[in-house]
Amino acid sequence: MKVMQLAAPGGFEHLKLVDLPAPAAPAAGEIQVRIHASSLNYHDLGVVRRPGAAADGRIPMADGAGLVTAVGAGVTEFAVGDAVVSTFFPQWLSGRHVPSDFQLVPGDGVDGFAREQVNLPATSFTHAPKGWSHAEAATLTTAGLTAWRALVVDGHLKAGDTVLVLGTGGVSIFALQMAKSMGATVIATTSSAAKAEQLKALGADLVINYKDQPEWGDAVLAATGGRGADIVVEVGGPGTLPQSIRACAVGGHIALIGVLTGFAGAVPTVEMMRKQQTLKGLIVGSREQQQDMVRALENFGWKPVIDSRYPLEQMVAAFEHQAAGKHFGKICLEY
């Protein structure tokens, strides 16, 4: 089978396409999946590009979607021919005892889905939404579930809420689509006039250009009559968090997801305390939360936004496109 492997010490130049033996029959409790698609996330980019981030020979990619080709003894949840999608934390099935590291995350602590076949415990996958392509389903493992948890699980989104999303990456676009489907008003930020039009076409009620309005937190307050956003999907990190706190409503919720602007910075704690906001960090979600999301997505009338598609052997080109930051939505690999 075709496999992309990352040699030490990492970096795009050390990603190589190799041929490895296909797995044998799955063991008891396992399923065998023919992987057909993956999608790129900021986490994957960091693993591949950062020196020493992964073990020598690591197979990257946390997201994987495909078809079940064999089932091991005792497996009843899946059958041959089922369309499935991987989970980010295979060991986190449900509950509040969340993982705090990436030791068992595919494509990071263990081998991921940049390969054509894999045998894994059945609990490492869920069913994919009915009617979705493999590429569409592959966008759910990381970006889709992160947006779902931010809005629904932690943010307790309800119709009539106002949601603020930052930028046009996979999580933000998912959050926009999900929030609109659930009856929310959505405000989005971008620095591109072209992307602003794309955001409006997806349903954004207001788009703020953060280059033209660097104090965009005040712009959100002005647009909402001084109330602010009930939920902020914060993907920027320290460089954007002060404005997100400004934009967030009294008693509002900020889902801290990303570190695009760095790993540490000043926080306006007095403003946050005065407004009695909730700031909660999150990393993707559990298998149970993914199952809930899949059931919901089957009732929505939209599909993920896919910016571009690459074959497995062009993974480096896909990552270079991602690193350039000009994409809108998800970048996928198909194989």
N, C-alpha and C positions, 0 to 999 in steps of 0.2 A: 504494500500500500504506500501511497505518497504521504510524506510527512515533512513538515517544516520544523527544523530544529535550530535552537539557539546555542552556539558555542560560546564558551567563556572567552573574554570577560563581558560579552554582550555587545550591543550596538548593531545597527542595521547591516553592517558589512559581515556580521557573523551569523546571519540568518541564512540557512541553506536548505534546499529541497533534497531529501534523501528517500531511499526506498527501504522500508523495514518490513519484516514478516507480518502478515495479517494475524490478528488474534485467533486462537482456537475457539472451541465452543465455550459459551459462558458457563461459569460455575453456578452452583446453587445460589439463588437470590440475586443473580446478575442478569442483565440484558446485554445483548450485542446490538450496537447501533451503527448504521452506515451514516456517518456525518456528511451532510451536504452543504452546510453553511455555518459561518461564524460572523460576528460583527465586532468592530474595533471600538475599544473604550479607552479613556484616558489611562486607566489602570494598566491595560495591556501595553500601551505605548511606554509607560514608565518601566515596566518589567523588561521590555525589549531594549530600550535605549539607555537605561541607567546602568553604568558599569557595576558588575557584581550583584545585580538584583536577582539573578536566577542562577540555579545550578547549571553546570556544563551539560549540554545536551538536552536542556529543557524544551519540551514541546509547548509553545505558547498558546494563548487564546482561552479566555474564561467562558466564552459563549459558544454553544454548539447545538445545532438542530439537525434532525435527520429522521430516518426510519428504523424501527426495530426490525432486525433481521433474524434474531434468535432469542429465546428466553431460557433461562436456567430453571432448574427444579425449584418448585415452591413459589414461583412468580405468578401472581394472579392479576396484578394491576394492569399489565401490558400484554399485548399479543403481537405476533409477527405482522408487520405492515402498519403498526401504529406510528403516527407522527409525534415526535417527542422533542423536548427542549431541555437543556441542562439546567442545573441549579448552581448558584455561585458558591454557597456554603453547603456542600453535600451532607455534612454532619449536623447542620442546624435544621431539624425537621419542623419544629414548632416551639412555642414557649418563649420566655423572656431571658433565658440563659444564652446570650448572644456570643458568637465568636469575637475575639478581639485581635486576632492576627490572621495572616493569610497562609498559614502552613498547609492547609488542606484545600486551598482554592485552586481549581484547575488553571493551568497556565502560569502559576506563580509558585506555590509550594509543592505542587505535584503537576504532572504533565496535563496539558490542556487539549484543546479540540482542533488544532491545526493538523489533523490527520483524517484519513478516510474511514477508519473503523476503530471502535473502542468497545471493550467489555468493562462494565462498571456495575455496582449495585443498583438495583432498580430505583432505589430512593435518590439516586443522583440525577434523576430526570422527573419531569412531569409531562403530561400530555400537552401538545401544542394546541393553540386555538384552532377550531375547525375552520377550514377554508383559507388558512394562511399558508403562504409559501414558506419553504425552509428558511430563506433569507429573512423574511418578515418575523418568523418565530425566533430566529437567532438574536434579534434585537432585544428580546425580553429579559434574558438572564440577568444582565447587569442594569442597563439603562431603564428598561420598562419597569422592572420591579422596584428600582430606586425611586422612580417617580410615583408609583403606586403607594409605596410605604410612606413617602413624604406627605402625600395628599390624604390618603384614606386611613392608613393604619395609625400614623402619628398625628396627622393634622386634623383628622375627623371632619373632612370636607363635607359641606352640605350645600344644597342649592341656594343661590343667592350670595354666597361668599365671594370675596375678591381674592384672586391668586396672582402673585407676582412671580414671573419666571425671568431668569437672567440669561441672555444670549440665545444661541441657536444650536447648541449641542444636542446630543441624543436625549439626555434626561429632560432638558428644558422643553424640547418639542413634545416629548411624551406627556409631560405635565400639562402643557397647553391643551393637547388633544383630550386628555382624560378630564381635566377640569371643565372644559367646555361641554363635554358629554354629560357631566353631572350637574349642569346648570349654574356654573360659576361664571363670574366676570373675570377676564384674564388681561392683565397688563404685562407687556414684555419689554425687554430692553435689547438694543442692538446698536452697533456703530455703523451699520450699512443701510443705505436707502433701499437697495435692492432686497436685502433680507427683511427689511421692515415690511415691504409689500408682500413677501412670502408669508410672514407671520400673520398679517392681516387676512390673507387668503385662507389661512388655517383657522381663523376665527378670533384672533387677538382683538380685543375691544379697543385697546390703546397700545401704541408702540412708542417708546421713548428712546431717542438717540442719546446714549450716554456720553458721546464725545461732544455733542452740541450742548448737553445739559449735564455737566459733571456732578451737580448736586441733584441727581435724579431721584433721591429719596424725597426731596421737597416737591418734585414734579408729581410723584405718586400721591402725596398728601393733597396737593392742589386738585388733582384729577378726581379724588374721592371725597371732596368736600371736607378735607382735614381728617378723615377717619383712618385712612391707610389700608393696607392689604391684610386680610385675615391670615393668609398663609404666604410665606416667602420661600421659594425653592432656591436656596443660596448655594450656588455652584462655584463662586469665585474665591471664597476664603477671605483672608485678612484684608485684601485690597478693596473688597466690596461690602464686607460685613457692616461697617459703620453706616453706609447708605441703606443697607437692608434693614437695620434697626430703625433708622429714621423713617423708612417707608412702611414699616410694619405697624399695624393697629395696636391700640391699647388692648392687652390681653391676647394679642395675636401669637402665631406660631412661626418660628423660623427653622426650617429644616436645613441643617448644615451638612452639605454633601461634598463640596469640592474644595480643592486646594490649588486652583488654577493660578492664583496670584501669590502663592507662597504658603509656608507652613506655620507662620506665627506672625502676630501683629497686635496692635493696640485695639482694645474693645471699649466703646463708650458705655461702660457699665452703669453709670448713673441714669442715662436715658433709658437703657433697657430695664433697669429696676423700676424707674418711675412709671414706665408704660406696662410693667408687669407682664412682659413677654416671656414666652417659652422658647429657648434655644436648645435644640436637640440634634446631636450628631447622629448620623446613621450611615451604615455601609450595607447597601442592598437589602436583603430580607431573607426570611425563612422559606422552606419548601411549602409549608401550609399557606403562607401569604402569596406565593406564586400560584398555587392552585386556585386560590380565591380570585386573583387577578385574571387568570385565564378564563374562568367562568364569566367574569364581568366583560372581558374584551369580546367574547362571542356575541354579546348583545349590543355592542357599539357598531356604528356604521362607518368606521374609518379604519385605515391600516397605517402602520408606521411609515414615516417619511424616510426613504432610502435615497441618500445623495448619490451614491455610486457603488458599483460592484466590480470586484476583481477576482480573477482565478487565484487559487492557492499559491501558485508559483510566483505571482506578482505581489506577494504580501509586502515586500519592501516599498513598492510604489504606493500601495494602499496606506501604509504608515506615513510615508512622506506627504501624501495628500492630507492626512489627518493633522500632521504636525504643522502644515502650512496654515491651518485654521480657517480655510475658506469654505469648508463644507457646510451644508445645511441639512441637519438630520444625521442619519447613520451611514457609515461606510461598511460594506459587507464583503465577505469572501464567499465565493460559491465554488463547490468542487464535488 
